[in-house]
Amino acid sequence: MKKNVLLIVIICLMLVGTTGKNVSGQPDRISHGKQELFLSGINLAWINFGNDLGNFNEAKFTRAMDEVSAAGGNCVRWWLHTNGRNSPQFANGRVSGIDPAEISNLKKALDIAYDRGIVLDLCLWSFDMLQPNAGKENLARNRKLLEDTSYTEAYIQNALIPMVSALKGHPGILCWEVFNEPEGMTSKFGWTPEKVDISYVQQFVNLVAGAVHRTDPSAKVSNGSWNIKVLTDVDGFHNYYSDDRLIAAGGDKDGTLDFYMVHYYPQHFGVSQSPFHHPASYWKLNKPLVIGEFPAMGISLGENSLTTLQAYQYAYNNGYAGAMSWTWTGHDGNGGLPDCKESLLYLSKNHPESVVLDKK
């Protein structure tokens, strides 16, 4: 009997951390080129908030990529339009275009990153669309952009498609991420002064994802949710981003996500909603799940705390498709690259087949 128990334990340990799919059958890696990647990285997330495309700081961006590369990271999450104050271009309240210089800067950034073995998660928008930092005069137009499909289509046709088309097939693109924590601007979950119904977030995600997929069939689309409770139907939660619910919201059959992305901060949520205390299989999803934000200084939860290295190891060994800590700039008390460097190096040295980017 003891031998049988030991055998079972050994088999389970071998299965945990295998690439391709976790023990529940859920994919646990992100396909990129010919490689199945575990995303081991960090958020940039910005150098010039909401204006990194128009005011591209090439020297500082290059330094960030050099440092992440030297630390063994393979991906960086970077914010683009953010709140719409500086990008894209608007005329009469509608998106009218995107500055060609922004596309040129984005290509330059992708080249810089990929040359250093890094792929970029390109995050288009944030809940900041309805925050005061968007500019009080811009809140009404941003609300229309979210709620009125004619305004959404103006963005898609005049800015998104030209951008995706110009960069189609670039190997430095990990994915186009529609939103950073859009739940923050919803009446159900949010904290912004202005709020919209979450159905408009679903609609926007659906329409943007569909347009990206048709413009570049090889491109991946994701969305960064602030909490697991909006990404799963377990424990009484509700997955607002499942294929059927997104299609029902926006009507675009191509408008689905290629993988899910969840954020976690222990100062806001306990163990019950922690991806670091439940294997990915617990959430019963049929797509890869990436932990897109968490404190670079580790998970502080009393007796349930994890060091940064333990957090990255847990994600790698328990069916998640990646972990990107917050943030390279180290500006808000959650830590920075010095806090997670050991973890990135550990994964790149011990699991090069799924962490070190193969550029062949």
Secondary structure, 3 states (H helix, E strand, C coil): CHHHHHHHHHHHHHHCCCCCECCCCCECCEEECCEEECEEEEECCCCCCCCCCCCCCHHHHHHHHHHHHHCCCCEEEEEEEECCCCCCEEECCEEEECCHHHHHHHHHHHHHHHHCCCEEEEEEEEHHHHCHHHCHHHHHHHHHHHHCHHHHHHHHHHHHHHHHHHCCCCCCEEEEEEEECHHHHECCCCCCCCCECHHHHHHHHHHHHHHHHHHCCCCCEEEEECCHHHCCCHHHCCCCCCHHHHHHHHCCCCCCCCCEEEECCCCCCCHHHCCCCCCHHHHCCCCCEEEEECECCCECCHHHCECHHHHHHHHHHCCCCEEEEECCCCCCCCCCHHHHHHHHHHHHHHCHHHHCCCCC
